[in-house]
Amino acid sequence: MPLEPEPRLDVSVVIPCLDEEAGVGAVVDDAWAGIEASGRSGEVIVVDNGSTDRSVEVASAHGARVIHEARRGYGSAYGRGLAEARGEVIVMADADGTYRLDTLTAFLDAIDDGADLVLGSRFRGTIHPGAMPWLHRHIGNPVLTAILNAFFGVRVSDAHCGLRAIRRSALLRLDLRATGMEFASEMILKAAKRRLRIGEIPIDYYARHGESKLSTFRDGWRHLRFMLVYSPTYLFLVPGGFLLALGALVLAVLAGGPVTILGRPWQIHAMIAASTATLVGAQILQLGLFARSYAVLYMGDHEPVLERLWQRVRLEHGLLAGCLLLLAGGAMLVLVFAEWAGGGFGALRREHESLLGLTLVGLGVQTVFASFFLSLLGLRKDVLAERASARVAGERRELSGARH
């Protein structure tokens, strides 16, 4: 997202707009009142996202700088507005009158006090009658906020509040790309990943002017889908690890033949299911490792454990592990085949050992090729060295500044 390198204002208020003729004028007035009350220089930008009513004329008449974004979507509109903003601090708000901007001084003061991103909290403030549907207030927003907090280690009470402020220097680090409503989640989770300081301010939330454009289930799913995609731990590592551990445990128990547990016999059928769970779990874990590696090497994420592993584990280590699995599984299959051949190729009596050997061979093949793929991703491991050098240099500058 290209931003102007030399901002000339203290604050920019960016307001996306799609057919908000009834509310946008009052919102722009509130924004100007808030800027004036703060004693700062500023601008009000309204991003028209294809309005068919008089929203553009109303916003212009009330003193906003109107820009146009042809690509539809909440995130698309904000992407354009943030790129056009010239303020050191950028305040974001909706055009429907649900937020009062004449009190934005509190957001600016929080930024001055050290926060990088400040969110409004409707749940810690006051939600006025008719402002939020029951489903959104008691299920949708709380559940999605709880998931975001759990996945990304943040502690916010209202992850989807449309009133927020962000420091310009922090915005440059986020590389925001979402085009829809999930833009709100993207900003918070990327701020958490970049270890930015996030604050919250209780606010009032009022009933909107005009008709809502939110789609409860569609937009809720977009938020959830986005969080899952950006959280390989919960999308890949947790289910993959569970399947792998469960499958390996059952394989170990049944490797020598049928067993009776709790009065129930467990035979080859259970072992087939365990083999499947082991191979699928290992594959899911590998996908999670690929995703985390890509995020660290190409998307600027920070993962201390993985970065240390990149420095110490080489392709040869993965190939060795894969070959050991292949050899173990292959040896078992050779022994089973020799016994079977010695018996004249009659009935196969070593089904459990055969299945275990095949599973080990499958794991070995997966490990070998996964190691090669990770090695390809790791062609940019120099990025990690550069980041480490940058962190050391930053710590030295801070130490030097503290001494002076």
N, C-alpha and C positions, 0 to 999 in steps of 0.2 A: 504494500500500500504506500505509494509515494507521497510523502508529506513535504511541504515547503521547508527548506532547511533553516530559514530565518524567520520565525514567527514575530509578528509585530504587535500582537495584542496580548492582554492578560488572560482573557477567557473567550471561548467560542461556545455558543449554545447551538447544538445541532438537533434538528427536529425533522424526522422523516414524515412524509405526508402522502396519503392516498385518499382522496375524496373526504377531506375533513373541513369543509367549508364552515360548518357550524361551530367548530372549536378552535381552529388554528389562529384566528385573529386574537382571541383572548390569551392564548398561550404565548404568542409573540409579545403581546403587551406585558405579560407576566415576566417573560425573559428579560425584556429591557428594564423593567422595574427592579428585577433582581440584580442585574449588572450595575445599575445606578446605585442601589442600596449598598453594594459591596465596595463601592469606591474604586472599581477597577475599570480599565478599558476593555471593550469587548465588541462582539458582533453576534447577530442572530442569523443562523442559516436554516432555511427550510428546504428540504430535499423533496421535490415533487417526483413521485414514483408512477406518474401516468394518470393523474387525476382528471376526471371528466366533468367535475363541477367547477365552482369558482374559487377553489382553494388557492390557486396561484395568485389570482388578483387580490384576494383578501390578505394573504400573507405579505405581498408586496406593499399593499396600502398601509399595513401596520408597521412597516419599516424593516422587514426581513430581507436578506439577500437570498433570492430563490435560485436554486440550481436544479437541473433536471437529470434524472437517472432512468434510462429506458429499460434496464433490466429489472424486472419485477422482483420484489422480495424485501423483507425487513432488513436483512443483512446487506443486500445490494445497495439499498438507499443509504444505510449508515456508512458503508464502505466509501461511497462517493462523498458524503458529507464530511467524514473524517479526513479524507484526502484534501478537501478544500479548506478545512479549518486552519486558522492562523493563530489561534490562542495557545498560550503555554499550558492552560488547563482547558479541557473540553468537557462540557456538560451535555448530557444526552437526555432527551425527554420526548414524550409522545405528543402528538398534535391534537389529541381528543379531549383535552381538558381534565384528565384524570389526576394530573399532578400540578401543584402550585410552584411556579418558578420564582416568585417574588421573594422566596426565602432561600435562594441558592447559596447565600453567604455561608451557611453552615457547611456545605459541601466544599467550598473553596477554602474555608478555614481548616477543615480536616486535611486537605491536601497540603496546606502550609505547615501543618503539624507533623507531616511526614508520611502520610498515606499516599500510595501510588494510585489506587483505585478505591473510590468511595461509592457504596451502593445505598440506595434508599431502602428502607425496610417498612413495608406496609403492615407486616404482622407485629412489629414492635411499636408501630404507630397506631393510627386510627383508620379503619376501613369503614367508610360512610355507607349508609343504606343504599343498596342498588349498585354499588361500585364493582362488586365481584360476585359471580355466580357461586352458589353453594358448593358445587362440584370442584371448582377451581380453588376455593378458599380452604376446604377441609380435606381434599384428596389430592388434586392435581399438583398445585404448587408445593404443599408440604412434602409430598412423596418425592417429587423430582428434586427438590432442594436437599432432602435427606440423602438421596442417591448420590448427588453431586458431592455433598460433604464427605460421604463414606468413600467414594471412589478416589477423590483428589485431595483429601486431608484438609479441607477448608472448614470454617465454622461461620456460615452465614445463615440468616434466618429467612431470606427472601431472594433466591438466586435469579428470579425472573422479573424483578422490578425494573421498569423502563426508565426510571430516573436514577442516573448515576453520573459520576465525574471521574475523569482519568487524567493523570499527568501526561503531558505530551511525550516526554522522554520514555515513559512506560509504554505508551501506545506503540511507539516505534519497535518495541521488542516483541510484540504479540503476534504479528503477521496474521491478522484476522482474515478469514477466507469464507466463512459461512454466508450463504445468501438468503437464508430464511430466518424464521423465528429462533432457531437454535443459535443464532449469533450471540444472544444474551448469555447462553451457557458457555459458548466458546471463549468469550472474554474472561469469564471467571476462571475456568479450568486452565486456560493458558497463563493467566496471571499467577495461579497457584503453582503451575509447573515452573514458571520463571522466578518463583519465590518473591513475588512482589508483595508489598504490604497492602492488605485489603481492610477497609473500614466500613462501618455501617452507620446510618443515621435514621432514626425513626421519622416517618413522614405520614402525612394524611393522604388518603386515596379516595377520590371522588368518583361519582357516577359519570360516565363519559357522555359527550355530545355525539349524537348520531349513532349509526349502527356498527356493532363490533365486527371486526374482520377475522377474529380468532376462530380457529377450528379446533375444538377441544381435543379430539382424539388424534387428528392428523398432526397438529403442532406438538401435542404431548409426545407422540411417537418420534417426531423429528428430534426433540430434545433428548429422549432416552437413547435413540439410535446413535446420536452424535456422541453422547457420553460413553457409550459402550465402545464405539470405534476408537475413542481417545483413551480408553483404559484397558490396555491388553491384559492387565493383571486379572480383571474380573471377566473379560470376554474370553480369554484364552487360558491363562495360567491356572486359575482356580478350577474350572471344569476339567481341563486337561490333566492337571495334577491329581484330581480326585479319581478320574477314570483310570489313570496309569497306576496309582497306588492300589486301588481296589482290584484291578485286573491282575497285577503282579502278586498280590496277596493270595488270591484264589488260585492262580497258577502254581504258586509255591506249595500250597496245601494239597492240590490235586496232582502234582507232578508224578507221584509214585503210584497213582491209581485211585479208584473210588474211595471215598471216606464217608463216614456217617456222623453228622453233626445235628444235635438236638433231635435225635431219633429219625432223621431224614437222610436217605442216601444221596450223595452228590457224585455224579458220574461225568462222563465225557461231555454231556450237553452243557453243564455248567462251565467246564473248562473251555469249550468253544466260545461261550459268551465272554469268559475272562480274557481269552486271547484277543478277541475283537476289541474289548475295552482297553486292553494294554496298548494295542497298536494305534487305535483311534486317539487315546489319551496322549501318547507320545507325539502323534502328528499335530494335535492341537497345541501341545506345549511348544513344539518347534515353531509353529506359526506365531505363537506369542513372543517367542524369542526373536524371530525375524522382525516382528512389528516393533518391539522395543528397541532393537538395534537400529532399525531404520529411523525411528523417532529421535534417537540420540545423535546419530551420525548426520542426518539430513534435515531434521526439523528443529534442531536447537534444544531438545529436551535434555534434562539433567537426570542421570541415573547412576549414582555413585558406585553401586555394586557392579553393574554391568560395565561401567567404564574401567573399573579395576580389572575385571575379567578380560576385557579387550587387551589390556596391557600385558597380561600374563599368559593367557591361553592362546595357543596358535593352532593353525590348521592341523598340524601333525598330531596334536592331542586328540582332536575329534576323530581323526582317521584311525588312530590307535584304538580308541574306545569302540568305534564301529567294527574294526577288524576283530577285536576280541570277542564281541558279540557274535559276529559271523562265524568265527572259529568254534566257539562254544556250541552254537546251534548246529553248525555243520558237522561237528564231531558226534553230536547226539544222533543226527540223522544217518550218518555213516554207520554207527553201531547198530541202529535199528534196522537199516537196510541189510547189513551183514547177517544179522540174526534171521531176518525174513528170508534172505536168499538161502541161508543154510537149511532152512526148513522147507525148501522146495517151493517158495513163493505161495505158500498157503494163506490161511487167515492171518491178518496182521494183529499180533497180540500186544503191541506196544503203542496203542493209540495215544495215551497220555504223554509218553516221552516224545512221540513224533510231533504232537501239537506244540509241546514246549520248544522243541528244536526249531520248528517252523517259525514260531513267534520270535525266538532269539535271532534267527536269520533276518526276519522282517525288520526288527529293531536295528540290527546292524546296518542293513541297507539304508534305512532312514537316516541313521546317524552319519554315515559316510557322506551322503549327498547333502544333508543339512550342513555339514562342516564346510563343504565346498561353497555352498550358497552364502553362508556367513562370511567366508573368506572373501567372496566377491563384494559383499556389503562393506567389509572392512578395508577395502582399498582406500577409504577415506579416513582411516584411523588417525591420520595426521591432524584431523580436526580436533581430536581429543587432546593431543599434545599442545595445539595452539590454545585451546580453552584453558588447559592447566597453566600454561605460561601467562595467559591473560589474568587468571585468578591470582596467581602469585604476584604479578605486577600490581594488581589492584590492592592486594593486602599490603604490599610495601608502600604504596602511595598513602593508604589510610594511616599506616603506622608513622610515616614521615610527617603527615599532616597533624597527627596527634602530638608528636614531639614538639612541633613548632607552635 
